[in-house]
Amino acid sequence: MPTATPPQVSYAMDARDYNARVMQGFFKKIYPVIAEQILARTGVTTGLCVDLGGGPGMLGIEYARRTLAHVEICDPLPGCIEVAKENVGAAGLQSRVTARLGAAEALPYEDNSVGLVMSRGSIFFWADQAKGLAEVQRVLRPGGWAFIGGGMGNATLLAEINAARKDDPKWGEGRRKRMEANPPEHFEAIVHKLGLPAVVEDDEVGTWIVWQKR
Ligand SMILES: C[S@@+](CC[C@H](N)C(=O)[O-])C[C@H]1O[C@@H](n2cnc3c(N)ncnc32)[C@H](O)[C@@H]1O
């Protein structure tokens, strides 16, 4: 069910600025680490893997570098898709990494078709988190994995990022507010209501909802 028109989301960001300042800037080192963590946990090395809310796409790109999977970066913002394609080209991964418009609440994939949905730093901005997680479950194939949440990879990287951002008063504040609005119990209640076989893993570095579709 491909989407021809951009999905409606209230979220807005300057994809080019985010890519240069954040993704290729002070977050640069987290994507390889998180890709390794997802790979170690799920073992998914082939098939279709989706980086949902992937923005300019570096988590998906780092995942593709470590596997033989076809990775698709899926994001509702046309500007993110444009920059993601540039990043894929720069990485030389055009044959295995694609980018397409889509929002969590109406994923542009068939039922039971995806081996892994990874998503970092995005669920906090979804208009309807329960609908988005139900969509992830719908598109996963039996045995497929979801790894959805947010985090900085490990405590060392988190400390480095906090140090780099120490002069930005909005930095810690924005993250703190998002964490307060999305505590682990909040996600546990959603996955319980949906009947997902998920665990919610939370520590000072991040929060992740992880499950394998039965
Ligand atoms: C803070 S950025 C994170 C980008 C990237 N995943 C990363 O880790 O750097 C949040 C991303 O979530 C996307 N997003 C917002 N609402 C969404 C929705 N309803 N479904 C999917 N993605 C969404 C945004 O377009 C944006 O690219």
The ligand as an ORCA input file, in Angstrom:
! r2SCAN-3c Opt
* xyz 0 1
  C      14.309     13.610     16.436
  S      14.066     12.980     14.816
  C      14.948     11.419     14.907
  C      15.550     11.055     13.603
  C      16.406      9.795     13.621
  N      15.625      8.599     13.836
  C      17.505      9.856     14.633
  O      17.612      8.952     15.459
  O      18.289     10.816     14.617
  C      12.359     12.435     14.841
  C      11.904     11.836     13.529
  O      10.595     11.265     13.689
  C       9.840     11.542     12.527
  N       8.400     11.464     12.829
  C       7.606     12.382     13.404
  N       6.335     11.953     13.482
  C       6.328     10.702     12.947
  C       5.321      9.714     12.720
  N       4.052      9.920     13.075
  N       5.680      8.558     12.136
  C       6.971      8.324     11.787
  N       7.968      9.220     11.972
  C       7.659     10.388     12.545
  C      10.296     12.924     12.120
  O       9.983     13.251     10.789
  C      11.780     12.868     12.413
  O      12.518     12.449     11.290
*
